[in-house]
């Protein structure tokens, strides 16, 4: 009963504070802008993807009679499917690339990075609901809760309240209840706006578990913001004046929300530098030519073909040997390409491990990784797309090599596939993997977030007990 009364009184004080309400309205407006920008960006990406898919298919089917190996060089694009939750947290979408060119003799990285062409508008277009919840809402919480204890101590009402026999625990329960109600009032409109944006985003892809991901996002951000509520209560309890509480909480916000995540990113790059793009491109080019530059490998291909078909010479083969050799070169290069990309992904994984380890220092690091992962827009989900695109590339290149190998006869490279054959080459649609596929990947971040919540609760509880003792001594 006492706790509810204290909570009700504290909320009334918050609502009467014009500065707090002005900031609250400003945050809601920024969130509304972020929601609109995110929804439009995701819808725009989806429209562009649909147009590109249609154009790619039209050009592919309209190429007429053509040598299949020539068509394999011309090839097709795999366009990345975007989850609807990308409008909430775009994650790596703007930087990781949206399409893969699936050509013969080459495993290409994803291209068409939106950040490269966004120009001066990228600052505004990178605004997202997730960023508002990660960066601005903690500041709003600090602004609303810094007078929680400090204000009552400065006005003398805390000492009077404890003098009436109300325990420090009951006061803490009331302050915490007020913080929870305030958090609910903050989260409801912001989450509602985000959910509406996701529902309004007309994407042509289907995430297998959107409800689970959305509920997990709400839980993660709830725990994250609750940590800031507890820290605000604890700092206020230890502060003699409103001003000192406000300054301390602003410093806390700046260090742990702004400074540490930035320094963590710099440290991750310093510990594991980004590979040189030119060197990677050269490595990929060398792999593409490795088979053709090695007489030993080419002899191995000839011998395997003769053994496979039981003939003594290449001329006796019942197939087009040039096409067989092309497919052999593809199968030789595929694991070498995989090794290059595996090493590159190892570099990125090492950088992410650094960030994940440092998330124990800043909850913002943990929630940022969890948010992008739950939205399906982090590097792990992007990697799933590129791996699926590579498997599709290998499949369609083999189809075209097999067509030439089995049907070219004496025509060799002069052979042309019937235009109807292009219909047999499947379009790449892509699939969005379920969250269960990556669940273990985010375990440390969950632990770090829960550790922060536990530490914040202990800090607040200890600070409140100390504040009560101080008031009784006075």
Secondary structure as UniProt FT lines:
FT   HELIX           2..16
FT   HELIX           18..61
FT   TURN            62..63
FT   HELIX           68..74
FT   STRAND          76..79
FT   HELIX           84..87
FT   TURN            91..92
FT   HELIX           93..96
FT   STRAND          99..102
FT   TURN            104..105
FT   HELIX           114..117
FT   HELIX           119..121
FT   HELIX           122..125
FT   HELIX           129..131
FT   HELIX           132..136
FT   HELIX           137..145
FT   HELIX           147..155
FT   HELIX           157..163
FT   TURN            164..165
FT   HELIX           168..200
FT   TURN            208..209
FT   HELIX           210..238
FT   HELIX           242..253
FT   HELIX           254..259
FT   HELIX           260..271
FT   HELIX           277..290
FT   TURN            291..293
FT   HELIX           295..309
FT   HELIX           314..316
FT   HELIX           321..358
FT   TURN            359..361
FT   HELIX           363..375
FT   HELIX           379..407
FT   TURN            409..410
FT   HELIX           412..414
FT   HELIX           419..424
FT   HELIX           435..437
FT   HELIX           439..442
FT   HELIX           443..473
//
